[in-house]
Amino acid sequence: MKNFWRFIFRKNLPSTSLCQMDFAVLGLGDSSYAKFNFVAKKLHRRLLQLGGSALLPMCLGDDQHELGPDAAIDPWLHDLWKKVLDLHPVPLDLGIIPTGIPLPSKFTLQFLEEAPVTHSEEQHVARMDPQDPPSELHPFLAPMVSNQRVTGPLHFQDVRLIEFDITGSGLSFTAGDVVLIQPKNIAPHVQQFCQLLGLDPDQCFTLQPREPGVPCPVQLPQPCSVRRLVSQYLDITSVPRRSFFELLACLSPHKLEREKLLEFSSAQGQEELCEYCSRPRRTVLEVLCDFPHTAGAIPPDYLLDLVPLIRPRAFSIASSLLAHPSRLQILVAVVQYQTRLKEPRRGLCSSWLASLDPGQGPVRVPLWVRPGSLTFPETPDTPVIMVGPGTGVAPFRATVQERVAQGQTRNFLFFGCRQRDQDFYWEPEWKELEKRGCLTLVTAFSREQEQKVYVQHRLRELGPLVWELLDHQGAYFYLAGNAKYMPVDVSEALMSIFQEEGGLSSPDAAAYLARLQRTLRFQTETWA
């Protein structure tokens, strides 16, 4: 992709390079990001510059739309096929696979008569060169040392500080890096899924691809038990996509259930599917419970086509090896919320982590590390301004620990939470660092007064200091936390500081902020 991108934007390409090419561009994006569908827009413009002919206006799918990207894609695809088939009709001797007929499964599951000697998770993970650092294929099974709730009993959310022992793992990390954790499904869900599909959890199988050259999922051991497949690999608590209903309809032998599934998978049925599935966050497992005749008839060969694999979850590392050698800490907000469904919705990884209790016996969690998006200045005198409300403060704890250990004391932290006595993470640690002159801490407790006060208000109040640090002392500015409103609010606060303290016009303030971003002196790490 990088090679193609570099090539297509070469300045010496003639403007007639693509004059015999028809094209159509479909972009998948999320309008909550500033550069919504940037790549699709840029590519479309470039193909036109090079003489290409657009079959259709470009399609910009938006993940924020209530119906997801399909809201834009459905009508666009209809028009695309019409155009393409007018230009290139299907040969008369070539049959089109009718709707409702499934394509062959990607793999076959060959069940074994006798249970083979299977490797434990530890043995499967351990089959790696000890010189190699842990990775997705070979995670490190880290012993959990502690799992402590750090929010008060009256706080609405359960937030955990979890510590792992990484002795002998070969893991190394610096401030700003993230740890990836591979979660599991809970035993009752695994049992329910197996019962619905009529699977024996203790039966073992080997996986064979139908087509030559198709690799088997490398993280899946061979042979593998059904229990292990369902508990560690199949994301049965994810919210299913439309393609799930399309395939399920093809596999259903039950007339009424099949009709409903076909309706859900049609372009016309997307509003109803959203109401049934996306809006209340109904899971794969719950959908299968609603379509029991279909679930009981699913051929095991189709399991990996039907249910996505569990993806690892990323967490900002909240500790520095310079302060906590051989330890890795994370701050985890346990995801739980109510929709119109009776059962609360729970985040797979955070709920699983919260359920683990190292006090009851040894607990090991598969994890590995990768570089994060935040990088910090190495020059000792450069000031660093960090804005981290809520759990967004996690990467900045690692930063402060690391910088203090290296003798860098020009650390400015803006921290926001609801109430001082409920969710002020690491208060004693910050206070101690303040006493030692290693940290300037600015707090915003939003619920402790009638008028809500957030970090952006504190930034505006300290506008002269922020401007002095950024403009005269070359400070770096970092922002981490929830992506919903906070990044925009903080950016607006900075813009107003640039105008009020720096005397810049609105366009010049925007250009100043853009320059900070371009030179990596303004960096963000946000999540939905």
N, C-alpha and C positions, 0 to 999 in steps of 0.2 A: 504494500500500500504506500509506504514511504517513497519507494523508488518511482512508482506511478505518479505520485503527487509532485515530486521534484521535476519529473520529466514534463508533465503536462503544463507546468508553470515556467518552463524555460522561455526566456525572452526572445530567443532567436527562432521560435517556431513560426512558420508563415501563417498568415491569417486564413489561408485556404486549406490548412492541414486536414481538416475534418469535413471538407465541403461535400463529401459523398456519404456522410454518416448521419443516420437518424438516431436520436437518443431520447431518453426520458429519465428524469431524476426523481427519486423518492427519498426523502430525508426522514430519519427518525430522530426526534428531539424531545425536549422538555422545556416548555416556555417559562419555567421558574428560573432558568439559567439566563444570564445576561446575553450570551451569544447563541440564542435559540437557532438551531439548525444551520449554524454558521458554515459548516463544511458543504452541505447540500447547496446552499445559496451560492457559495464561491465557485463550486464545481460547475453548476448550471451556467453561471456567467462566463466562465472560462471556455466551456464547450461551444457556447455561442460565438465568443470572440474568435475561436479557431475555425469557424465556418460550419459547425454542426447545425443540424436542423432539429428543433425540438418537436417531437410528436405531440406533446401535451405541455401545458404549464406545469412547473414542478409541484410536487405534492409534499407538504410539510406536516408529517404526523406529529401529534403533540401528546405526550404522556399525561399531561395535566388535564386533557379533555375528559369529561365524565365517561365517555365511551372509549377512551384511550386512543392510540394512533389510528385504530380502525375507522374512526369517524371520518377521517380524511382519506384513508387508503381505499375503503370499499368503493366509493363512486369513481375514484381515480383509476383503480384497477379495471373496473368495468369498461371505462373509456379506453384504457390502454389496450386491452384484448381486442376490442372492436377495431381500433386503428391497426394493430399488428396483423390481425387476421384478414383485414381488407388488403393489406400490403402483401401478406404471405399466407394465402389460404392453406388449410391443412390438406395434404394429399388425400384423395378419395379412398385409397386403400389402407389408410391409417386410422384405426378406430380410436375414439376418445373414451377413456375410462369413465363410466357413468358416475354421477354423484351417488354417494352411499356405498361405493365399493372400496374397501380399504386397500391401500398399497401393502405389499408384503412387509412384515416386521423387519427391522434392521438386524435383529439378532434372534437366534433360537436358544431356548433354555433346555438343555439336555439333562433331565433328572437322573440321579444316580440311584441304583438299586440299594447299595449299601452306603452307610455314612462313612466317608473317608476320614483319614486323620487330618483334621483341619488345624491350621495355625491360629493361635490366639492373635488378637489385635497387636499385642506387643511384638510377637514374632514377625507378623506381616510388616509392621512399620520398621522393625529393626534390620530388615534385609537391605541395607544401604552401606555405602562406603563411609566409614566413620570420618573420612576427610571432608565429605560433602556437608554443607550446612543443611539443616532441615528445610523441607520444601513441601508443596502441596502433595506431591507423590509420596514423600517420606517425611511426615510431620514428626516432631518430637513429642513424646508422651510425657508432658510436664506434670510432676506431682503438684497438686494444689496444696498450698501451705495454710492459707486462711481465706475465709469467705465471710466478710463482715458487712452488715448493713450500716451505712453511714448517714442515713437520713433519720430524723427524729420519728417517734411513734405516731405523731399527728400529721406527718407529711403525706401528701397524696401519693407519692411515688416511692417505691422500694429501689434504692440505689446501693450497689455493692462495691466495696473495694476488695478486689480479689488478687491474691499474691500466688505466684508460681515459683517453684525452685527449678532453675535451668542449669544447674551444675552438670558439667560434662556434655552439654547439648551441642556445643559449637556455635550457639547463637550469640550474635553481637548486634548491638543497636545503639543509635544515638538519638538525641532529642528530635522529635518530629516523626520518628519511624512508627510503623503500625504493626500490630500482631494480628495474625489471622487464625481463627479458631474454627474447627470443624465440629459442628453440633450434631446431636442425635435426636431421634424421635423417642418419646417416652414409651415405656413398655405397654401400657393400656392401649395406646393408639396402634402400636404394632400388632397387638393381638386382635384388635377390632378389624383392622385392614385385612389380616390373614383370614379371619372368619368370613368376612364379606365376600372375598374372592375364592373361598374354599381352598386355601393354601395351607400346607403343613409347614409351620415355621422351622421345624427341625430337618426338613428335607434339604439335601444338597444338590447342586446342579453345576454344570459348566456352561459357559456362554460361548456361542459360536456365531460369527458374523455370516450373514447370508451371501454378501457380495465379497469377492476377493479384494484385498487391499483395504478393507474397512477395519480399523483397529478396535479392539474391545476397550471399554473404559479402564484405563490403567490402574485407577485406584481400587478396582474391584478384584479381590483375590480369586484365584481359580484353584480348586472348586470353591464354591461359596454357599452358605446356607441361606434359605429364604429369610430367616429371622435377621441375619446380618444385612442382607440386601435392603430389607424394609426399614430396619432401625437406623442404619448408618448412611444409606445412599439415596433412597427415594424420598422426595420432599412431599410427603403426604399431608402436611399441614399448610402447604402453600395455597394461594388463591389461584385456581386454574384459569388458564387463558382460553380463548375461543377455540384454538386448535384441539384442546383437550375434548371439548364437546363434539367437535367434528369427528374425531376418531372414535369416541365413545358411541356416537350415533351409528357409525359404520359397523361396530362390533355388537350392537344391541339386537337380541332376538325377540324382544318384547315390543309389540306394536305401539302401545300407548307411550311407553318410555322413549322409544325410538323417535316417535313424532315430536315429542317435547324437546329431545336433544337436537333434532334437525332444526327445530324452530330457533333454539338458542344459538345454533352455529350459523344461521342465515344472516345476511346483511339486514333484513327487516326485523330480526329478533334481537338486535343489539341493545335496545333500550330495556327490553324485558330481561335480558341476560345480566345487564348492569344492575338492575333492581334485585335480581335473584342472587347474584354472585359477588360482583365487584363492590357494590355499595355496602352490603353487610359483612364483607370479607369472609365469605363462606369458603371452607377449605376443600381440597380434593377428597379427603376422607368423608366430610359431611355430604358432599355431592353424591358420592358412591352410596352412602346410606339412604339418600333420597331416591336412588335408582337401583334398588336391590337386585332385580332380575338381570339387569344389564351387568352389574358388578360381578354377580355370580357366574356370568358367561364370558368374562374377559379371558382370552387365552394368555397364559403366562408369558408367551413369546412377545407380547405387546407391552409388557410392563415398562420397559425402558423407553418405548416410543410415547407412552401415555403420560407417565409421571416424570417430571424433571428431577435431576439429581440435586441433592442438598448442596448449596453453595456455601463456602466458608464465609464467616462474618469478620469484618475488620474492626479493630478497636485501637484508638490512640494509646500508645504506651505511656503510662503515667508515672514512670520512675526512671532514674538514671543509674546505669551500672557503676558510675563513680560514687553514688550515694548508697546504693543497695547492690553490692557485688553478688552475682549468681542469683539474682531475683528479678522478676518481671511483674509489674503491677498494672492492673487496669481498673477503670471506674466504669461500672456497667449500670445503666438505667434499665430496670426490668420492664419490658414492654407488656402492658396489660390495659385493655380498654373495652368498653361495652359498645356493641351495636344493637340492632333490634333483635339479634339472635340471643337465645337464653344464655348460652355459654359465653363467658368473656373471651375476647380474642387475646392470644398470648404470643409474644415473640418467641420463635423456636429457640434461638441461641441464648437469649438473656434469661428465659425461664428455665432452660436446662441448666445453665451455669448456676443460677440462684438455688436450684434444688440440690446441688452437690454439697455435701458436708464432710470435709476432711476430718472432722472430729469423730465421725462414725466409722472411720477406716480409710485406707489409702484411696485417693481419687487421682486419676490421671486424665489429662485433657490434651488432645492432639492440637499442636500449634506450630506456627513458623512465623518468621518476621520478614517484612519487606520495607523498602524505603518509603517514607510518607511524602506528602506534597509540600511540607514545610521545611525550609532550610534556613539555618541561622548564621549570622556573620561570625567569622573567626577572629576578626580584629578585636583585641581585648577591651578597647575603650568605646566601642560602638554601643550606644544605648538601644535597648529593645523594649518596645511598647507592646504588651500582650492584652488582648480583650477576649476574655473567656467566660461568658455567663454559663451557669449550670455545669453540666458535665463537659462543656466546651473547655473548661479549665484543665482537663486531664493532660493534654500534650504540653501545657505550659508548666505544669509541676515538674515534668521531666526536664524541660528547658532550664527552669530556675535552678533545680538541683545540679544540673550539669555545669551551668555557668558559674554558680557559686563555688563549686568544687575546683573550677579553673581560675578562680580569683576575679571573675567578672561580676561587678556589683551594680552596674547601671541597668537594673531590671525594674520595669514599671508594669504592674499588673492591675488591670481593671476587671474585677470579679463581680458578677451579679447573681443573686438568687432570691427566693421569696422571703425567707425569714432567717435571721441570724442564728436562732436556736434550732432550726429544723434542717437546713440544707446548705450550711456554710462549710463546704468541704475543706479539710486540712487547715482549719482556723489556727490551731496552736502552732503548726509548722510555719505559716505565714507570719504570725506575730513574732515568733522567735527570730526569723530572718530579718524582719523589720528592725528589731532591737539591735541586731548585729550590723545594721546599715547595709544589708545586701539586697534589700527589696523596698520599693515604694508601692504600697498596696492602696488601691482605691476601691471602695465597695458600694454596691447599690442593692438595697434590700427592698424589693418592689412592693411588698405587702405590709410594710411596717408603718406606713402613713397613709392618709386618705388618698393623696395623689400618688399614683404609681411612679416609681423612679427606677429607670433602667440604666445600663452602662452608657448608652448614647447621651443621656442627660449629664452624667458625670464627665464625659469627654468634653461636652460643650462648656461645662463649668470650669474645667481646667484647660480651656482653649489656649491661653497664652503659653502654658507649659508644653502642650502638645505641639504647637507651632514652633516653639524654640527648639524642641528636641528634633523634630523632623527637618526643619528648614536650616537651622544653624549648626546642629550637631550630628546630622546624618543618621538619625535613628531609623531603625527598621520597625515596621508596624505589622502586627499579626492579629488575626481574627479567627476564632474557632467556635463552633456551636451550631445551633439549629438554623437551617437554611430558610425558614419561612419568611420572617420579617426582619430579623436582626441584622443581617448583612447590609440590607438596603438602608436601614435606620442609621447604622454606624457610618456608612459611606456618606449619607446626607449630613451627619454631624461633622464629619471631616471637611466636607465641602464648605459648610458654613464657617468652620474655623479658618479655612484658607482665605475666605472672603473677609471675615471680620478682623482676624489678626494679621493676615498677610496683605490685606488690601487688594486682593485679586478680584477680577470680574468673574461672573458665573462661568463663562466659557474657559477662562484661564484657570479657574479652580478645577474644572473637569479635566483640563489638559494636565494640570499638576498631579492629580490623582492617577491619571492614566500613565504618567511618566513613572510614578512610584511603583505601579503594578509592573510596568515593562522592565524596570531595573530590579525587580524582586524585592523592593523595599516595602511593598504592601502585599502581603500574602494571606490567603484565606483557606481554611479547611472546614467546610460545612457539610451537613448531612440532613436528609429529609426526616 
